[in-house]
Amino acid sequence: MLDLSIVIVSFNVNALLRKCLASICASEGGLAFDTIVVDNKSSDGSPSMVREAFPQVHLIESPVNGGYAYANNLALAEIVRRDEGALPRYVLLLNPDTILPPRALSEMVAFMDARDDVGAAGPRLVRLDGSLDLACRRSFPSPEVSFYRMVGLSKLFPRNRRFARYNLTYLRPDDVYEVDSVVGAFMLVKTPVVQQVGLLDEGFFMYGEDLDWAYRIKKAGWKVLYNGRVEVIHYKGESSKQQNLKPILAFYKAMLVFYRKHYSSNTAAPINWLVISAIYVRAALAMARCVIRANRRRAFS
């Protein structure tokens, strides 16, 4: 029986994907695993690179760039349809802009094996400069949590347990905690949990689908844990850098989709109006900043 199936969605990150796959191949700990790369219609030769350099990897070439959830589901659907003897015990969503230390996979699987009530977990993700990727442990963006984030209280008071719940910045980064969600850049999920809660929601194009999955996992009675004792390097944002305004639009659209799906029906109309208006305002400001930065770069190039 396989211990693990690794699913990587890739879009125009040939060099990073090569490094990520090489780090997987260098894994230690005796796990039985397979790797699936879903190429989201890249134009940089990524599929050819995978076929030539990593022939053991199962490559799925999507005919369209249907988004992150869509591409992951192409692989997840294949996995859950396997015969019982070929099912892995765990499924790992992994971004191509991650580098795994040799024992990261085995340590995360052992961590999950010791906890029957845990449905999903993620490690400590660090940026190239050594700083913590704050998205690797999060609370759900409820109206209250989102309000503190949008008005800047979470940044002003990063150690406050009430105001800083969005990214849980009051917690030590190198310890273990139950959280609302870990990030899809490295999200380890028990296969029976995938079978129970279903695949990713393709209403999310990019961003938010991991939060939604974690929400459904917890709603089904499972815990989600952050394991700060395992570290993984995350370059972060290499695919989205290439698309300028598109990732900004996708991020704020995901916020709207998540809020409307999980909170709006149980929230008073005035609060709904405030939250949705704030999302639109933040999106407009973010897009304006992006355009200004792009114009400055062109002016000085």
C-alpha positions in Angstrom: 0.0 0.0 0.0 1.2 3.5 -0.8 1.9 5.8 2.1 1.5 8.9 0.0 0.4 10.4 -3.3 1.9 13.9 -4.0 0.0 16.2 -6.3 1.8 19.2 -7.8 0.0 21.8 -10.0 2.4 23.7 -12.2 2.1 26.7 -14.4 5.2 28.2 -16.1 7.6 27.5 -13.3 9.9 25.1 -15.1 13.1 25.7 -13.1 11.3 25.7 -9.7 9.4 22.6 -10.6 12.6 20.8 -11.4 14.1 21.8 -8.0 10.9 20.7 -6.2 10.9 17.3 -7.9 14.6 16.8 -7.3 14.0 17.5 -3.6 11.2 14.9 -3.5 13.4 12.3 -5.2 16.0 13.0 -2.4 13.5 12.2 0.3 14.6 9.9 3.1 12.6 7.7 5.5 11.4 4.8 3.5 8.0 6.0 2.5 6.2 4.4 -0.5 4.9 7.3 -2.6 4.1 8.4 -6.1 4.1 11.9 -7.6 1.6 13.4 -10.0 2.3 16.7 -11.8 -0.7 18.4 -13.3 0.5 21.0 -15.9 -1.9 23.9 -16.2 -1.2 24.5 -19.9 2.3 25.9 -19.4 4.2 27.5 -22.3 7.7 27.1 -20.8 8.4 23.5 -21.7 7.5 22.2 -18.2 5.8 19.0 -19.5 8.8 18.1 -21.6 11.1 18.6 -18.7 9.1 16.4 -16.5 8.9 13.6 -19.1 12.7 13.7 -19.8 14.1 14.4 -16.3 11.6 12.6 -14.1 10.1 9.7 -16.1 8.8 8.1 -12.9 6.4 11.1 -12.3 2.9 10.7 -13.6 2.2 13.8 -15.8 -1.3 15.1 -16.5 -1.4 17.8 -19.1 -4.5 19.9 -18.7 -5.9 21.2 -22.0 -6.9 24.5 -20.3 -5.7 26.5 -17.4 -8.8 25.9 -15.3 -7.3 27.1 -12.1 -5.7 25.6 -9.0 -8.7 23.7 -7.7 -9.6 22.4 -11.2 -6.1 21.1 -11.8 -5.7 19.5 -8.4 -9.0 17.8 -8.9 -7.8 16.1 -12.1 -5.3 14.2 -10.0 -7.4 13.8 -6.8 -10.2 12.2 -8.9 -7.7 9.7 -10.3 -6.4 8.9 -6.9 -9.8 8.3 -5.2 -11.0 6.1 -8.1 -8.1 3.6 -7.6 -8.7 0.1 -6.4 -8.5 -0.3 -2.6 -5.0 -1.8 -2.7 -3.7 1.1 -4.7 -5.1 3.8 -2.6 -2.5 5.9 -0.7 -2.9 6.5 3.0 -2.4 10.2 2.5 -2.6 12.8 -0.2 -0.3 15.8 -0.3 -1.1 19.0 -2.1 2.3 20.6 -2.8 3.3 23.7 -4.7 6.1 23.6 -7.3 7.8 26.5 -5.6 8.7 24.5 -2.5 11.9 22.7 -1.6 11.6 19.7 0.8 14.4 18.8 3.2 15.2 15.0 3.0 13.0 14.0 6.0 10.1 16.4 5.6 7.8 13.9 4.1 8.5 11.1 6.5 8.3 13.3 9.5 5.0 14.8 8.4 3.5 11.3 7.7 4.7 10.1 11.1 3.2 13.2 12.7 -0.1 12.3 11.2 0.1 8.6 11.9 0.3 9.4 15.6 -3.0 11.3 15.6 -6.2 9.5 14.7 -8.4 12.6 15.0 -6.4 14.8 12.7 -7.6 15.0 9.1 -5.1 17.5 7.7 -1.7 19.1 8.6 0.9 21.4 7.3 4.5 22.3 8.3 6.3 25.5 9.0 6.9 27.2 5.6 9.7 29.7 5.4 10.7 32.2 2.7 14.1 32.4 1.2 15.1 35.1 3.6 14.3 32.8 6.5 11.1 34.6 7.5 7.9 32.7 8.2 5.3 32.4 5.4 2.4 33.7 7.4 -0.1 31.9 5.3 1.0 28.5 6.6 -1.3 28.7 9.6 -4.5 30.6 9.6 -7.9 31.2 11.1 -11.0 31.2 9.0 -11.8 34.8 7.7 -15.0 35.2 9.8 -16.5 38.7 9.7 -14.7 39.6 13.0 -11.3 38.2 12.0 -11.6 39.8 8.6 -12.5 43.2 10.1 -9.4 43.2 12.3 -7.3 42.3 9.3 -8.9 44.9 7.0 -8.6 47.8 9.4 -5.0 47.0 10.2 -5.4 45.9 13.8 -3.7 42.6 13.1 -0.6 44.4 11.9 -0.6 46.9 14.7 -1.0 44.3 17.4 0.6 41.1 16.0 0.9 39.5 19.5 -2.7 40.1 20.5 -4.8 36.9 20.6 -7.9 38.7 19.5 -6.7 41.1 16.8 -4.0 38.8 15.2 -6.1 35.7 14.6 -5.9 36.0 10.8 -2.3 34.7 10.6 -2.0 33.7 14.3 1.2 35.8 14.6 1.0 35.5 18.4 1.9 31.8 18.3 5.5 30.5 18.3 6.4 29.4 14.7 8.3 26.3 15.8 5.6 24.5 17.8 2.5 22.4 17.2 -1.0 23.9 17.3 -4.5 23.1 16.2 -5.5 25.7 13.7 -8.4 26.4 11.3 -6.4 25.9 8.2 -2.9 25.3 6.8 -2.0 26.4 3.3 -2.3 24.4 0.0 1.4 24.9 -0.7 1.9 21.9 1.6 -1.4 20.4 2.8 -1.2 16.7 3.9 -4.7 15.1 4.1 -5.7 11.6 5.0 -7.3 9.8 2.0 -10.4 8.7 3.9 -11.0 12.4 4.7 -10.8 13.3 1.0 -13.3 10.5 0.3 -15.5 11.9 3.0 -15.5 15.6 2.3 -15.0 15.5 -1.5 -12.6 17.3 -3.8 -11.7 21.0 -3.9 -14.4 23.5 -4.8 -13.7 24.6 -8.4 -15.6 27.8 -7.7 -12.3 29.0 -6.4 -9.9 29.7 -9.4 -6.8 30.4 -7.3 -6.6 31.1 -3.6 -9.2 30.1 -1.0 -9.8 26.5 -2.1 -7.5 25.3 0.7 -9.4 27.4 3.3 -12.6 26.0 2.0 -11.3 22.4 2.1 -10.1 22.9 5.7 -13.4 24.4 6.6 -15.2 21.3 5.3 -12.7 19.0 6.9 -13.2 20.6 10.3 -17.0 20.6 9.8 -16.8 16.8 9.2 -15.3 16.5 12.7 -11.6 16.3 11.9 -8.8 18.5 13.4 -6.3 20.5 11.3 -2.8 20.8 12.8 0.2 23.1 12.1 3.5 21.3 12.8 6.1 24.0 13.2 8.8 21.3 14.0 9.1 20.4 10.3 10.4 23.2 8.0 9.9 23.5 4.2 11.2 26.2 2.0 8.6 28.2 0.0 9.7 30.5 -2.8 6.1 31.7 -3.0 4.2 33.5 -5.7 6.3 32.6 -8.7 3.4 31.5 -10.8 1.2 34.4 -9.8 4.0 37.0 -10.4 3.7 36.4 -14.1 0.0 37.4 -14.2 0.1 41.0 -12.7 -3.5 42.0 -11.9 -4.9 38.5 -12.3 -3.8 37.1 -8.9 -5.1 40.2 -7.2 -8.5 39.7 -8.8 -8.4 36.0 -8.0 -7.5 36.6 -4.3 -10.3 39.0 -3.6 -12.8 37.0 -5.7 -11.8 34.0 -3.5 -12.5 36.1 -0.4 -16.0 36.9 -1.7 -16.7 33.3 -2.7 -15.6 32.0 0.8 -17.5 34.6 2.7 -20.7 34.2 0.7 -20.5 30.4 0.9 -19.8 30.0 4.7 -20.8 33.2 6.5 -23.3 35.5 4.6 -26.4 33.4 5.3 -25.8 33.6 9.1 -24.7 37.2 9.2 -26.9 40.3 9.6 -27.4 42.3 6.4 -25.6 45.5 7.6 -22.5 43.4 8.5 -22.7 41.6 5.2 -22.8 44.9 3.4 -19.8 46.2 5.3 -17.7 43.1 4.8 -18.4 42.8 1.1 -17.9 46.5 0.5 -14.5 46.3 2.4 -13.4 43.5 0.1 -14.2 45.5 -3.0 -12.4 48.6 -1.6 -9.3 46.5 -0.7 -9.3 44.9 -4.1 -9.5 48.3 -5.8 -6.7 49.7 -3.7 -4.5 46.6 -4.4 -5.1 46.9 -8.1 -4.3 50.6 -8.1 -1.0 49.9 -6.2 -0.1 47.2 -8.8 -0.7 49.6 -11.7 1.3 52.4 -10.1 4.2 50.0 -9.4 4.1 48.8 -13.0 4.1 52.3 -14.4 7.1 53.3 -12.2 9.0 50.2 -13.4 8.3 51.2 -17.0 9.3 54.8 -16.4 12.7 53.8 -15.0 13.4 50.9 -17.4 
